[in-house]
Amino acid sequence: MQKMNMRFVGFVWMSAWTISITGVLMMLMIVYAFGYARMVSYVNAPSSNGGFDKNAELYRHGVHQDRTINIFLGITAVLLAAGMY
């Protein structure tokens, strides 16, 4: 039993770390998804001054940035999960 334990302990730790890292990445993806939804709702809301809102461009940039980060985190999580195989 001890020989078997020593043989597979490396795989167990590699799997544990990979699962932990992908879990954190997926939690970050959820946080960015909520921020993305809030920004999209703000950008699509009508403004009180006839459609001009100086902050809308900043929010559009934030939406694009959140989307890019979310895609990057998703690809990283998939690659780490594939590395476990």
Secondary structure, 3 states (H helix, E strand, C coil): CHHHHHHHHHHHHHHHHHHHHHHHHHHHHHHHHHHHHHHHHHHHCCCCCCCCCHHHHHHHHHHHHHHHHHHHHHHHHHHHHHHHC
